Amino acid sequence: MISPHLLRIIFLRNEDTPTMNIQLHKNARTTPAIRLELQSQPESVSDRELAEAYHLNRHTVAKWRQREGVEDASHRPQRLHATLSAAQKADGGGVA
């Protein structure tokens, strides 16, 4: 049985606290607050229990528990697989 403190997610809104612009991956099921909550759970709580409590895949829970931060990783390609033509190379790669 999952303890009640695992099921509690508290969102505090304080006017003294600046708001932050959060840009999540379009398919993200977790927010930075939920990711931090996952990371702060003791190791005695299994990934499977957290996955059930938060309605996530256990691999997602494991991923966020292992990461250092709560920000999304880049979804841009690390390397472009394209060949420039001679005209594009002379133009500086076609970048404006």
KOLGU-4560 file (N, C-alpha, C; in nm, 3 decimals, padded with zeros to 5 digits):
<recs>
<n_xx: 00.084 n_yy: -00.119 n_zz: 00.000 ca_xx: 00.000 ca_yy: 00.000 ca_zz: 00.000 c_xx: 00.088 c_yy: 00.125 c_zz: 00.000 mol: A seq: 1 type: MET>
<n_xx: 00.051 n_yy: 00.221 n_zz: -00.078 ca_xx: 00.127 ca_yy: 00.345 ca_zz: -00.088 c_xx: 00.083 c_yy: 00.439 c_zz: 00.022 mol: A seq: 2 type: ILE>
<n_xx: 00.182 n_yy: 00.496 n_zz: 00.089 ca_xx: 00.149 ca_yy: 00.588 ca_zz: 00.199 c_xx: 00.088 c_yy: 00.717 c_zz: 00.144 mol: A seq: 3 type: SER>
<n_xx: 00.003 n_yy: 00.782 n_zz: 00.224 ca_xx: -00.067 ca_yy: 00.902 ca_zz: 00.178 c_xx: 00.026 c_yy: 01.016 c_zz: 00.136 mol: A seq: 4 type: PRO>
<n_xx: 00.146 n_yy: 01.027 n_zz: 00.199 ca_xx: 00.232 ca_yy: 01.138 ca_zz: 00.163 c_xx: 00.285 c_yy: 01.127 c_zz: 00.020 mol: A seq: 5 type: HIS>
<n_xx: 00.283 n_yy: 01.008 n_zz: -00.038 ca_xx: 00.324 ca_yy: 00.993 ca_zz: -00.177 c_xx: 00.219 c_yy: 01.047 c_zz: -00.273 mol: A seq: 6 type: LEU>
<n_xx: 00.096 n_yy: 01.042 n_zz: -00.232 ca_xx: -00.013 ca_yy: 01.083 ca_zz: -00.320 c_xx: -00.039 c_yy: 01.233 c_zz: -00.316 mol: A seq: 7 type: LEU>
<n_xx: 00.024 n_yy: 01.301 n_zz: -00.222 ca_xx: 00.001 ca_yy: 01.444 ca_zz: -00.206 c_xx: 00.095 c_yy: 01.524 c_zz: -00.293 mol: A seq: 8 type: ARG>
<n_xx: 00.041 n_yy: 01.609 n_zz: -00.373 ca_xx: 00.121 ca_yy: 01.705 ca_zz: -00.449 c_xx: 00.066 c_yy: 01.843 c_zz: -00.414 mol: A seq: 9 type: ILE>
<n_xx: 00.152 n_yy: 01.923 n_zz: -00.359 ca_xx: 00.106 ca_yy: 02.054 ca_zz: -00.313 c_xx: 00.165 c_yy: 02.161 c_zz: -00.403 mol: A seq: 10 type: ILE>
<n_xx: 00.079 n_yy: 02.240 n_zz: -00.459 ca_xx: 00.122 ca_yy: 02.353 ca_zz: -00.540 c_xx: 00.094 c_yy: 02.480 c_zz: -00.461 mol: A seq: 11 type: PHE>
<n_xx: 00.199 n_yy: 02.554 n_zz: -00.433 ca_xx: 00.184 ca_yy: 02.679 ca_zz: -00.359 c_xx: 00.201 c_yy: 02.795 c_zz: -00.456 mol: A seq: 12 type: LEU>
<n_xx: 00.115 n_yy: 02.889 n_zz: -00.445 ca_xx: 00.129 ca_yy: 03.009 ca_zz: -00.526 c_xx: 00.140 c_yy: 03.127 c_zz: -00.431 mol: A seq: 13 type: ARG>
<n_xx: 00.253 n_yy: 03.189 n_zz: -00.432 ca_xx: 00.280 ca_yy: 03.300 ca_zz: -00.345 c_xx: 00.308 c_yy: 03.421 c_zz: -00.431 mol: A seq: 14 type: ASN>
<n_xx: 00.244 n_yy: 03.532 n_zz: -00.402 ca_xx: 00.263 ca_yy: 03.651 ca_zz: -00.484 c_xx: 00.404 c_yy: 03.706 c_zz: -00.474 mol: A seq: 15 type: GLU>
<n_xx: 00.476 n_yy: 03.673 n_zz: -00.367 ca_xx: 00.614 ca_yy: 03.719 ca_zz: -00.351 c_xx: 00.711 c_yy: 03.637 c_zz: -00.434 mol: A seq: 16 type: ASP>
<n_xx: 00.667 n_yy: 03.521 n_zz: -00.478 ca_xx: 00.754 ca_yy: 03.432 ca_zz: -00.555 c_xx: 00.737 c_yy: 03.463 c_zz: -00.703 mol: A seq: 17 type: THR>
<n_xx: 00.848 n_yy: 03.491 n_zz: -00.773 ca_xx: 00.834 ca_yy: 03.519 ca_zz: -00.917 c_xx: 00.789 c_yy: 03.394 c_zz: -00.992 mol: A seq: 18 type: PRO>
<n_xx: 00.707 n_yy: 03.415 n_zz: -01.092 ca_xx: 00.663 ca_yy: 03.303 ca_zz: -01.174 c_xx: 00.770 c_yy: 03.272 c_zz: -01.277 mol: A seq: 19 type: THR>
<n_xx: 00.774 n_yy: 03.146 n_zz: -01.319 ca_xx: 00.873 ca_yy: 03.112 ca_zz: -01.421 c_xx: 00.803 c_yy: 03.055 c_zz: -01.542 mol: A seq: 20 type: MET>
<n_xx: 00.862 n_yy: 03.084 n_zz: -01.656 ca_xx: 00.807 ca_yy: 03.037 ca_zz: -01.782 c_xx: 00.858 c_yy: 02.896 c_zz: -01.806 mol: A seq: 21 type: ASN>
<n_xx: 00.769 n_yy: 02.799 n_zz: -01.803 ca_xx: 00.807 ca_yy: 02.660 ca_zz: -01.820 c_xx: 00.767 c_yy: 02.616 c_zz: -01.960 mol: A seq: 22 type: ILE>
<n_xx: 00.865 n_yy: 02.568 n_zz: -02.034 ca_xx: 00.836 ca_yy: 02.514 ca_zz: -02.166 c_xx: 00.864 c_yy: 02.365 c_zz: -02.162 mol: A seq: 23 type: GLN>
<n_xx: 00.758 n_yy: 02.287 n_zz: -02.165 ca_xx: 00.769 ca_yy: 02.142 ca_zz: -02.158 c_xx: 00.762 c_yy: 02.082 c_zz: -02.297 mol: A seq: 24 type: LEU>
<n_xx: 00.822 n_yy: 01.966 n_zz: -02.312 ca_xx: 00.807 ca_yy: 01.886 ca_zz: -02.433 c_xx: 00.658 c_yy: 01.864 c_zz: -02.455 mol: A seq: 25 type: HIS>
<n_xx: 00.612 n_yy: 01.865 n_zz: -02.578 ca_xx: 00.467 ca_yy: 01.862 ca_zz: -02.603 c_xx: 00.400 c_yy: 01.735 c_zz: -02.550 mol: A seq: 26 type: LYS>
<n_xx: 00.476 n_yy: 01.627 n_zz: -02.534 ca_xx: 00.418 ca_yy: 01.503 ca_zz: -02.482 c_xx: 00.453 c_yy: 01.479 c_zz: -02.335 mol: A seq: 27 type: ASN>
<n_xx: 00.510 n_yy: 01.577 n_zz: -02.269 ca_xx: 00.554 ca_yy: 01.559 ca_zz: -02.130 c_xx: 00.435 c_yy: 01.535 c_zz: -02.038 mol: A seq: 28 type: ALA>
<n_xx: 00.445 n_yy: 01.432 n_zz: -01.955 ca_xx: 00.340 ca_yy: 01.402 ca_zz: -01.858 c_xx: 00.379 c_yy: 01.449 c_zz: -01.720 mol: A seq: 29 type: ARG>
<n_xx: 00.500 n_yy: 01.500 n_zz: -01.707 ca_xx: 00.548 ca_yy: 01.547 ca_zz: -01.578 c_xx: 00.587 c_yy: 01.694 c_zz: -01.587 mol: A seq: 30 type: THR>
<n_xx: 00.574 n_yy: 01.763 n_zz: -01.476 ca_xx: 00.618 ca_yy: 01.901 ca_zz: -01.465 c_xx: 00.744 c_yy: 01.903 c_zz: -01.380 mol: A seq: 31 type: THR>
<n_xx: 00.816 n_yy: 02.014 n_zz: -01.379 ca_xx: 00.932 ca_yy: 02.021 ca_zz: -01.290 c_xx: 00.897 c_yy: 01.994 c_zz: -01.143 mol: A seq: 32 type: PRO>
<n_xx: 00.779 n_yy: 02.034 n_zz: -01.100 ca_xx: 00.737 ca_yy: 02.008 ca_zz: -00.962 c_xx: 00.722 c_yy: 01.858 c_zz: -00.936 mol: A seq: 33 type: ALA>
<n_xx: 00.662 n_yy: 01.786 n_zz: -01.029 ca_xx: 00.644 ca_yy: 01.642 ca_zz: -01.013 c_xx: 00.779 c_yy: 01.572 c_zz: -01.021 mol: A seq: 34 type: ILE>
<n_xx: 00.866 n_yy: 01.618 n_zz: -01.111 ca_xx: 00.999 ca_yy: 01.558 ca_zz: -01.123 c_xx: 01.078 c_yy: 01.575 c_zz: -00.994 mol: A seq: 35 type: ARG>
<n_xx: 01.069 n_yy: 01.693 n_zz: -00.933 ca_xx: 01.137 ca_yy: 01.718 ca_zz: -00.807 c_xx: 01.079 c_yy: 01.630 c_zz: -00.696 mol: A seq: 36 type: LEU>
<n_xx: 00.949 n_yy: 01.613 n_zz: -00.698 ca_xx: 00.882 ca_yy: 01.525 ca_zz: -00.602 c_xx: 00.932 c_yy: 01.381 c_zz: -00.617 mol: A seq: 37 type: GLU>
<n_xx: 00.945 n_yy: 01.336 n_zz: -00.740 ca_xx: 00.996 ca_yy: 01.200 ca_zz: -00.764 c_xx: 01.139 c_yy: 01.186 c_zz: -00.712 mol: A seq: 38 type: LEU>
<n_xx: 01.220 n_yy: 01.288 n_zz: -00.737 ca_xx: 01.361 ca_yy: 01.285 ca_zz: -00.696 c_xx: 01.377 c_yy: 01.292 c_zz: -00.544 mol: A seq: 39 type: GLN>
<n_xx: 01.282 n_yy: 01.352 n_zz: -00.475 ca_xx: 01.295 ca_yy: 01.370 ca_zz: -00.330 c_xx: 01.243 c_yy: 01.250 c_zz: -00.250 mol: A seq: 40 type: SER>
<n_xx: 01.186 n_yy: 01.152 n_zz: -00.317 ca_xx: 01.134 ca_yy: 01.035 ca_zz: -00.246 c_xx: 01.250 c_yy: 00.947 c_zz: -00.198 mol: A seq: 41 type: GLN>
<n_xx: 01.235 n_yy: 00.885 n_zz: -00.081 ca_xx: 01.342 ca_yy: 00.797 ca_zz: -00.032 c_xx: 01.358 c_yy: 00.674 c_zz: -00.121 mol: A seq: 42 type: PRO>
<n_xx: 01.478 n_yy: 00.617 n_zz: -00.118 ca_xx: 01.506 ca_yy: 00.500 ca_zz: -00.200 c_xx: 01.422 c_yy: 00.379 c_zz: -00.160 mol: A seq: 43 type: GLU>
<n_xx: 01.369 n_yy: 00.381 n_zz: -00.038 ca_xx: 01.286 ca_yy: 00.270 ca_zz: 00.008 c_xx: 01.154 c_yy: 00.260 c_zz: -00.069 mol: A seq: 44 type: SER>
<n_xx: 01.115 n_yy: 00.369 n_zz: -00.134 ca_xx: 00.995 ca_yy: 00.369 ca_zz: -00.217 c_xx: 01.036 c_yy: 00.326 c_zz: -00.357 mol: A seq: 45 type: VAL>
<n_xx: 00.975 n_yy: 00.222 n_zz: -00.409 ca_xx: 01.014 ca_yy: 00.168 ca_zz: -00.538 c_xx: 00.964 c_yy: 00.255 c_zz: -00.654 mol: A seq: 46 type: SER>
<n_xx: 01.031 n_yy: 00.242 n_zz: -00.767 ca_xx: 00.988 ca_yy: 00.311 ca_zz: -00.888 c_xx: 00.848 c_yy: 00.268 c_zz: -00.927 mol: A seq: 47 type: ASP>
<n_xx: 00.819 n_yy: 00.141 n_zz: -00.907 ca_xx: 00.687 ca_yy: 00.088 ca_zz: -00.942 c_xx: 00.576 c_yy: 00.155 c_zz: -00.858 mol: A seq: 48 type: ARG>
<n_xx: 00.601 n_yy: 00.172 n_zz: -00.729 ca_xx: 00.502 ca_yy: 00.238 ca_zz: -00.643 c_xx: 00.479 c_yy: 00.383 c_zz: -00.685 mol: A seq: 49 type: GLU>
<n_xx: 00.588 n_yy: 00.453 n_zz: -00.715 ca_xx: 00.575 ca_yy: 00.591 ca_zz: -00.760 c_xx: 00.504 c_yy: 00.599 c_zz: -00.894 mol: A seq: 50 type: LEU>
<n_xx: 00.535 n_yy: 00.506 n_zz: -00.983 ca_xx: 00.470 ca_yy: 00.505 ca_zz: -01.114 c_xx: 00.319 c_yy: 00.488 c_zz: -01.100 mol: A seq: 51 type: ALA>
<n_xx: 00.277 n_yy: 00.400 n_zz: -01.011 ca_xx: 00.134 ca_yy: 00.381 ca_zz: -00.988 c_xx: 00.072 c_yy: 00.506 c_zz: -00.926 mol: A seq: 52 type: GLU>
<n_xx: 00.141 n_yy: 00.567 n_zz: -00.831 ca_xx: 00.087 ca_yy: 00.685 ca_zz: -00.763 c_xx: 00.072 c_yy: 00.804 c_zz: -00.857 mol: A seq: 53 type: ALA>
<n_xx: 00.166 n_yy: 00.821 n_zz: -00.949 ca_xx: 00.166 ca_yy: 00.937 ca_zz: -01.039 c_xx: 00.113 c_yy: 00.904 c_zz: -01.177 mol: A seq: 54 type: TYR>
<n_xx: 00.069 n_yy: 00.781 n_zz: -01.199 ca_xx: 00.016 ca_yy: 00.737 ca_zz: -01.329 c_xx: 00.119 c_yy: 00.757 c_zz: -01.439 mol: A seq: 55 type: HIS>
<n_xx: 00.242 n_yy: 00.711 n_zz: -01.413 ca_xx: 00.352 ca_yy: 00.720 ca_zz: -01.508 c_xx: 00.409 c_yy: 00.581 c_zz: -01.533 mol: A seq: 56 type: LEU>
<n_xx: 00.487 n_yy: 00.569 n_zz: -01.638 ca_xx: 00.559 ca_yy: 00.446 ca_zz: -01.665 c_xx: 00.675 c_yy: 00.436 c_zz: -01.567 mol: A seq: 57 type: ASN>
<n_xx: 00.707 n_yy: 00.318 n_zz: -01.520 ca_xx: 00.814 ca_yy: 00.305 ca_zz: -01.420 c_xx: 00.950 c_yy: 00.345 c_zz: -01.477 mol: A seq: 58 type: ARG>
<n_xx: 00.967 n_yy: 00.333 n_zz: -01.608 ca_xx: 01.093 ca_yy: 00.376 ca_zz: -01.671 c_xx: 01.105 c_yy: 00.529 c_zz: -01.667 mol: A seq: 59 type: HIS>
<n_xx: 00.992 n_yy: 00.599 n_zz: -01.680 ca_xx: 00.992 ca_yy: 00.745 ca_zz: -01.668 c_xx: 01.030 c_yy: 00.785 c_zz: -01.526 mol: A seq: 60 type: THR>
<n_xx: 00.974 n_yy: 00.717 n_zz: -01.428 ca_xx: 01.007 ca_yy: 00.745 ca_zz: -01.288 c_xx: 01.156 c_yy: 00.722 c_zz: -01.264 mol: A seq: 61 type: VAL>
<n_xx: 01.208 n_yy: 00.610 n_zz: -01.311 ca_xx: 01.349 ca_yy: 00.577 ca_zz: -01.293 c_xx: 01.438 c_yy: 00.683 c_zz: -01.358 mol: A seq: 62 type: ALA>
<n_xx: 01.400 n_yy: 00.728 n_zz: -01.476 ca_xx: 01.479 ca_yy: 00.829 ca_zz: -01.548 c_xx: 01.489 c_yy: 00.957 c_zz: -01.467 mol: A seq: 63 type: LYS>
<n_xx: 01.375 n_yy: 01.006 n_zz: -01.415 ca_xx: 01.376 ca_yy: 01.132 ca_zz: -01.342 c_xx: 01.441 c_yy: 01.119 c_zz: -01.204 mol: A seq: 64 type: TRP>
<n_xx: 01.435 n_yy: 01.003 n_zz: -01.145 ca_xx: 01.502 ca_yy: 00.983 ca_zz: -01.016 c_xx: 01.654 c_yy: 00.981 c_zz: -01.032 mol: A seq: 65 type: ARG>
<n_xx: 01.703 n_yy: 00.940 n_zz: -01.148 ca_xx: 01.847 ca_yy: 00.933 ca_zz: -01.172 c_xx: 01.906 c_yy: 01.065 c_zz: -01.220 mol: A seq: 66 type: GLN>
<n_xx: 01.825 n_yy: 01.153 n_zz: -01.276 ca_xx: 01.877 ca_yy: 01.278 ca_zz: -01.331 c_xx: 01.911 c_yy: 01.376 c_zz: -01.220 mol: A seq: 67 type: ARG>
<n_xx: 02.004 n_yy: 01.466 n_zz: -01.252 ca_xx: 02.047 ca_yy: 01.570 ca_zz: -01.158 c_xx: 01.944 c_yy: 01.682 c_zz: -01.147 mol: A seq: 68 type: GLU>
<n_xx: 01.890 n_yy: 01.725 n_zz: -01.260 ca_xx: 01.797 ca_yy: 01.838 ca_zz: -01.260 c_xx: 01.658 c_yy: 01.796 c_zz: -01.300 mol: A seq: 69 type: GLY>
<n_xx: 01.571 n_yy: 01.896 n_zz: -01.319 ca_xx: 01.432 ca_yy: 01.868 ca_zz: -01.354 c_xx: 01.394 c_yy: 01.927 c_zz: -01.490 mol: A seq: 70 type: VAL>
<n_xx: 01.492 n_yy: 01.981 n_zz: -01.562 ca_xx: 01.465 ca_yy: 02.042 ca_zz: -01.692 c_xx: 01.466 c_yy: 01.936 c_zz: -01.802 mol: A seq: 71 type: GLU>
<n_xx: 01.384 n_yy: 01.959 n_zz: -01.905 ca_xx: 01.382 ca_yy: 01.870 ca_zz: -02.021 c_xx: 01.517 c_yy: 01.873 c_zz: -02.091 mol: A seq: 72 type: ASP>
<n_xx: 01.560 n_yy: 01.761 n_zz: -02.143 ca_xx: 01.680 ca_yy: 01.756 ca_zz: -02.226 c_xx: 01.646 c_yy: 01.812 c_zz: -02.363 mol: A seq: 73 type: ALA>
<n_xx: 01.746 n_yy: 01.856 n_zz: -02.433 ca_xx: 01.726 ca_yy: 01.910 ca_zz: -02.567 c_xx: 01.672 c_yy: 01.802 c_zz: -02.659 mol: A seq: 74 type: SER>
<n_xx: 01.580 n_yy: 01.842 n_zz: -02.746 ca_xx: 01.525 ca_yy: 01.749 ca_zz: -02.844 c_xx: 01.576 c_yy: 01.781 c_zz: -02.985 mol: A seq: 75 type: HIS>
<n_xx: 01.676 n_yy: 01.869 n_zz: -02.992 ca_xx: 01.735 ca_yy: 01.904 ca_zz: -03.121 c_xx: 01.840 c_yy: 01.800 c_zz: -03.156 mol: A seq: 76 type: ARG>
<n_xx: 01.859 n_yy: 01.775 n_zz: -03.282 ca_xx: 01.963 ca_yy: 01.681 ca_zz: -03.321 c_xx: 02.101 c_yy: 01.735 c_zz: -03.283 mol: A seq: 77 type: PRO>
<n_xx: 02.188 n_yy: 01.648 n_zz: -03.237 ca_xx: 02.323 ca_yy: 01.688 ca_zz: -03.199 c_xx: 02.409 c_yy: 01.714 c_zz: -03.323 mol: A seq: 78 type: GLN>
<n_xx: 02.375 n_yy: 01.647 n_zz: -03.432 ca_xx: 02.451 ca_yy: 01.661 ca_zz: -03.555 c_xx: 02.353 c_yy: 01.659 c_zz: -03.672 mol: A seq: 79 type: ARG>
<n_xx: 02.372 n_yy: 01.752 n_zz: -03.765 ca_xx: 02.288 ca_yy: 01.752 ca_zz: -03.884 c_xx: 02.348 c_yy: 01.660 c_zz: -03.989 mol: A seq: 80 type: LEU>
<n_xx: 02.267 n_yy: 01.578 n_zz: -04.047 ca_xx: 02.311 ca_yy: 01.485 ca_zz: -04.151 c_xx: 02.269 c_yy: 01.541 c_zz: -04.286 mol: A seq: 81 type: HIS>
<n_xx: 02.341 n_yy: 01.644 n_zz: -04.330 ca_xx: 02.309 ca_yy: 01.708 ca_zz: -04.457 c_xx: 02.438 c_yy: 01.743 c_zz: -04.528 mol: A seq: 82 type: ALA>
<n_xx: 02.432 n_yy: 01.743 n_zz: -04.657 ca_xx: 02.546 ca_yy: 01.782 ca_zz: -04.739 c_xx: 02.511 c_yy: 01.912 c_zz: -04.809 mol: A seq: 83 type: THR>
<n_xx: 02.599 n_yy: 02.010 n_zz: -04.796 ca_xx: 02.575 ca_yy: 02.138 ca_zz: -04.861 c_xx: 02.628 c_yy: 02.135 c_zz: -05.004 mol: A seq: 84 type: LEU>
<n_xx: 02.556 n_yy: 02.201 n_zz: -05.091 ca_xx: 02.603 ca_yy: 02.214 ca_zz: -05.229 c_xx: 02.713 c_yy: 02.320 c_zz: -05.232 mol: A seq: 85 type: SER>
<n_xx: 02.784 n_yy: 02.329 n_zz: -05.344 ca_xx: 02.891 ca_yy: 02.429 ca_zz: -05.358 c_xx: 02.835 c_yy: 02.570 c_zz: -05.342 mol: A seq: 86 type: ALA>
<n_xx: 02.716 n_yy: 02.594 n_zz: -05.396 ca_xx: 02.654 ca_yy: 02.726 ca_zz: -05.384 c_xx: 02.619 c_yy: 02.758 c_zz: -05.238 mol: A seq: 87 type: ALA>
<n_xx: 02.571 n_yy: 02.659 n_zz: -05.165 ca_xx: 02.538 ca_yy: 02.682 ca_zz: -05.025 c_xx: 02.663 c_yy: 02.706 c_zz: -04.942 mol: A seq: 88 type: GLN>
<n_xx: 02.771 n_yy: 02.634 n_zz: -04.973 ca_xx: 02.897 ca_yy: 02.655 ca_zz: -04.902 c_xx: 02.951 c_yy: 02.794 c_zz: -04.927 mol: A seq: 89 type: LYS>
<n_xx: 02.942 n_yy: 02.842 n_zz: -05.051 ca_xx: 02.990 ca_yy: 02.975 ca_zz: -05.086 c_xx: 02.905 c_yy: 03.083 c_zz: -05.019 mol: A seq: 90 type: ALA>
<n_xx: 02.779 n_yy: 03.051 n_zz: -04.995 ca_xx: 02.685 ca_yy: 03.144 ca_zz: -04.932 c_xx: 02.698 c_yy: 03.142 c_zz: -04.779 mol: A seq: 91 type: ASP>
<n_xx: 02.787 n_yy: 03.061 n_zz: -04.728 ca_xx: 02.802 ca_yy: 03.052 ca_zz: -04.583 c_xx: 02.706 c_yy: 02.950 c_zz: -04.522 mol: A seq: 92 type: GLY>
<n_xx: 02.663 n_yy: 02.853 n_zz: -04.597 ca_xx: 02.576 ca_yy: 02.749 ca_zz: -04.544 c_xx: 02.429 c_yy: 02.783 c_zz: -04.554 mol: A seq: 93 type: GLY>
<n_xx: 02.397 n_yy: 02.897 n_zz: -04.614 ca_xx: 02.257 ca_yy: 02.934 ca_zz: -04.629 c_xx: 02.194 c_yy: 02.987 c_zz: -04.501 mol: A seq: 94 type: GLY>
<n_xx: 02.278 n_yy: 03.018 n_zz: -04.403 ca_xx: 02.227 ca_yy: 03.071 ca_zz: -04.277 c_xx: 02.221 c_yy: 03.222 c_zz: -04.284 mol: A seq: 95 type: VAL>
<n_xx: 02.108 n_yy: 03.277 n_zz: -04.251 ca_xx: 02.091 ca_yy: 03.422 ca_zz: -04.256 c_xx: 02.143 c_yy: 03.488 c_zz: -04.133 mol: A seq: 96 type: ALA>
</recs>
